[in-house]
Amino acid sequence: MIMKVCVLLPAYNEERAIGKLINQIRAYGLDVVVVDDGSTDHSAAIARQAQAIVISHQDNKGKGQALRTGFKFIQDNNYDAVVIMDSDGQHLPQEINNFINHALHSNADIIIGNRMGHPQGMSLPRRLTNKFTSLLISLIAKTKIPDSQCGFRLIRCPVLEKLNLLTVKYDTESEILIQAAKYKYKIESIPIKSIYANNRSLINPIFDTIRFFNLISKSIFSK
């Protein structure tokens, strides 16, 4: 079986890493879709030069909105699955085939990277926060998800057709899992490595935490 897969890169001011990342991904013969989320640097131009498909937001709307924009393009162009990666170089392109191979040999609808087996470089507060949020998502989804915040994941396109995403920030990654579980889609995890050197986090520890718990509250109390 052959899957038509593309790689989706939501990007905001990632000119330092995005060109090299796209070239590495394209070496595997995969299409790359970059959603430039209102970058003020040269991210979009570098992505186009590296022969990625680039969709640009005029203003910065948030990672979740960038994902939603990318999902629409992917659905409109008849892909079988999408692999999502962060654009800052913290995920290894050579691990993309691990996701595709797992999808080909399983009935998993969503496959999430799991960094928690080898969390070297992940700060202790970030590790503890990840464990806590992953526990909450696992309880709501009724399936074990050891690294629910990982941005490296494969989603089969029939899942995208069912999703009715309402969030636009970092909570979208959790909303995807909650909604997919609601529709009984199978969620599995595979081990990955991550590179944390010199990577900056765009997560706002106050506002994004509030958004996360707001999402959890709505998920618990919604019918």
C-alpha positions as CSV (number, residue, x, y, z in Angstrom):
1,M,0.0,0.0,0.0
2,I,1.2,3.5,-0.9
3,M,0.1,6.5,1.1
4,K,0.0,10.0,-0.3
5,V,1.6,12.0,2.5
6,C,2.6,15.6,2.9
7,V,4.4,17.3,5.7
8,L,2.8,20.4,7.3
9,L,5.0,23.0,8.9
10,P,3.3,25.9,10.8
11,A,5.9,28.6,11.0
12,Y,6.4,31.9,12.7
13,N,9.7,33.7,12.3
14,E,11.7,30.5,11.7
15,E,14.1,31.7,9.0
16,R,17.1,30.2,10.9
17,A,16.0,26.6,10.6
18,I,13.2,26.3,8.0
19,G,15.2,26.1,4.8
20,K,17.4,23.3,5.9
21,L,14.4,21.4,7.4
22,I,12.5,21.6,4.1
23,N,15.4,20.4,2.1
24,Q,15.9,17.4,4.4
25,I,12.2,16.5,4.2
26,R,12.0,16.9,0.4
27,A,15.0,14.5,0.1
28,Y,12.5,11.8,1.1
29,G,10.2,12.7,-1.8
30,L,7.5,14.3,0.3
31,D,5.5,17.5,-0.4
32,V,6.0,20.2,2.2
33,V,3.3,22.7,3.1
34,V,4.4,25.7,5.1
35,V,1.8,27.9,6.7
36,D,3.6,31.2,7.4
37,D,1.7,32.6,10.3
38,G,2.4,36.3,9.8
39,S,6.2,36.1,10.1
40,T,8.1,39.4,10.1
41,D,11.3,37.7,9.0
42,H,12.2,35.9,5.7
43,S,10.6,32.5,6.6
44,A,8.1,32.6,3.7
45,A,10.8,33.5,1.1
46,I,13.2,30.9,2.3
47,A,10.5,28.3,2.3
48,R,9.5,29.1,-1.3
49,Q,13.2,29.0,-2.3
50,A,13.4,25.5,-0.9
51,Q,10.3,24.6,-3.1
52,A,7.8,24.2,-0.3
53,I,4.1,25.1,-0.9
54,V,3.7,28.3,1.1
55,I,0.4,29.7,2.4
56,S,0.7,33.0,4.3
57,H,-1.4,34.7,7.0
58,Q,-1.1,38.4,6.8
59,D,-1.1,38.6,10.6
60,N,0.0,36.2,13.3
61,K,-3.1,34.2,14.2
62,G,-1.6,31.4,16.3
63,K,-0.3,27.8,15.8
64,G,-3.8,26.4,15.9
65,Q,-5.1,28.6,13.1
66,A,-2.0,27.8,11.1
67,L,-2.8,24.1,11.5
68,R,-6.4,24.6,10.5
69,T,-5.3,26.5,7.3
70,G,-2.9,23.7,6.5
71,F,-5.6,21.1,7.1
72,K,-7.9,22.7,4.6
73,F,-5.2,22.7,1.9
74,I,-4.4,19.0,2.6
75,Q,-8.1,18.0,2.4
76,D,-8.6,19.9,-0.8
77,N,-5.6,18.1,-2.4
78,N,-6.5,14.5,-1.7
79,Y,-3.7,13.5,0.6
80,D,-4.1,10.3,2.6
81,A,-2.3,11.6,5.7
82,V,-0.4,14.6,7.0
83,V,2.7,14.6,9.1
84,I,3.0,17.7,11.3
85,M,6.3,18.9,12.5
86,D,7.6,22.0,14.3
87,S,9.5,24.4,12.1
88,D,12.3,25.2,14.5
89,G,14.4,22.0,13.9
90,Q,13.6,20.2,17.1
91,H,12.2,17.2,15.2
92,L,14.4,14.9,13.1
93,P,13.2,14.5,9.5
94,Q,14.7,11.0,9.3
95,E,12.0,9.9,11.8
96,I,9.2,10.8,9.4
97,N,9.4,7.3,7.8
98,N,8.8,5.8,11.3
99,F,5.4,7.5,11.4
100,I,4.5,6.4,7.8
101,N,5.6,2.8,8.4
102,H,3.6,2.6,11.6
103,A,0.6,3.9,9.8
104,L,1.0,1.4,7.0
105,H,1.2,-1.5,9.4
106,S,-1.5,-0.5,12.0
107,N,-5.0,0.8,12.1
108,A,-4.0,3.9,14.0
109,D,-5.7,7.1,12.9
110,I,-3.4,9.4,14.8
111,I,0.2,8.7,15.7
112,I,2.0,11.0,18.1
113,G,5.7,11.3,18.8
114,N,6.6,10.4,22.4
115,R,9.7,12.2,23.7
116,M,9.2,11.1,27.3
117,G,11.2,7.9,27.0
118,H,14.3,10.0,26.3
119,P,13.6,13.5,27.6
120,Q,17.2,14.7,27.7
121,G,17.3,18.4,27.2
122,M,13.7,19.0,28.3
123,S,13.7,21.1,31.4
124,L,12.2,19.7,34.6
125,P,9.2,22.1,34.8
126,R,8.4,21.4,31.1
127,R,8.7,17.7,31.7
128,L,6.4,17.8,34.8
129,T,3.9,20.0,33.0
130,N,3.8,17.7,30.0
131,K,3.2,14.7,32.2
132,F,0.3,16.4,34.0
133,T,-1.4,17.7,30.8
134,S,-0.9,14.3,29.1
135,L,-2.5,12.6,32.0
136,L,-5.6,14.9,31.8
137,I,-5.8,14.4,28.0
138,S,-5.4,10.6,28.4
139,L,-8.3,10.5,31.0
140,I,-10.6,12.5,28.7
141,A,-9.6,10.5,25.6
142,K,-9.8,7.2,27.5
143,T,-6.5,6.1,26.0
144,K,-2.9,6.4,27.1
145,I,-1.2,9.4,25.4
146,P,2.2,9.8,27.1
147,D,3.2,13.0,25.3
148,S,0.0,14.8,24.3
149,Q,1.9,18.1,23.7
150,C,4.3,16.8,21.1
151,G,3.9,18.6,17.8
152,F,5.4,15.7,15.7
153,R,2.4,13.6,14.7
154,L,0.7,11.9,11.7
155,I,-3.0,12.3,11.1
156,R,-5.0,10.4,8.5
157,C,-7.1,12.7,6.4
158,P,-10.5,11.1,7.3
159,V,-9.9,12.4,10.8
160,L,-9.5,15.9,9.5
161,E,-12.9,15.7,7.9
162,K,-14.6,15.0,11.2
163,L,-12.8,17.7,13.3
164,N,-14.7,20.9,14.1
165,L,-11.8,22.8,15.7
166,L,-12.7,26.0,17.6
167,T,-9.3,26.9,19.1
168,V,-6.5,28.8,17.3
169,K,-3.5,28.7,19.7
170,Y,-1.4,25.9,21.2
171,D,-4.5,24.3,22.7
172,T,-5.5,23.2,19.2
173,E,-3.1,20.2,19.5
174,S,-5.0,19.0,22.6
175,E,-8.4,19.7,21.0
176,I,-7.5,17.5,18.0
177,L,-6.9,14.6,20.4
178,I,-10.0,15.2,22.4
179,Q,-12.3,15.4,19.3
180,A,-10.6,12.4,17.6
181,A,-11.2,10.3,20.7
182,K,-14.8,11.4,20.8
183,Y,-15.3,10.0,17.3
184,K,-13.5,6.7,18.4
185,Y,-10.4,7.3,16.2
186,K,-7.5,5.2,17.4
187,I,-4.6,7.2,18.8
188,E,-1.1,5.6,19.2
189,S,2.4,6.8,20.1
190,I,5.9,6.0,18.8
191,P,9.2,7.1,20.4
192,I,11.1,10.0,18.9
193,K,14.1,12.1,19.8
194,S,13.9,15.9,20.1
195,I,16.6,18.6,19.9
196,Y,16.3,21.4,22.4
197,A,19.5,23.3,21.9
198,N,18.9,27.0,21.3
199,N,15.2,26.5,20.7
200,R,12.9,29.2,22.1
201,S,9.4,28.5,23.3
202,L,6.6,30.7,22.0
203,I,4.2,29.3,24.6
204,N,2.9,31.9,27.0
205,P,2.9,30.1,30.4
206,I,0.0,32.1,31.7
207,F,-2.4,32.6,28.8
208,D,-1.8,29.2,27.2
209,T,-2.3,27.4,30.5
210,I,-5.6,29.2,30.9
211,R,-6.6,28.2,27.4
212,F,-5.7,24.6,28.1
213,F,-7.8,24.4,31.3
214,N,-10.6,26.2,29.5
215,L,-10.5,23.5,26.8
216,I,-10.4,20.7,29.5
217,S,-13.4,22.2,31.3
218,K,-15.5,22.4,28.2
219,S,-14.5,18.8,27.3
220,I,-15.5,17.5,30.7
221,F,-18.8,19.4,31.0
222,S,-20.0,19.3,27.4
223,K,-22.6,16.7,26.5
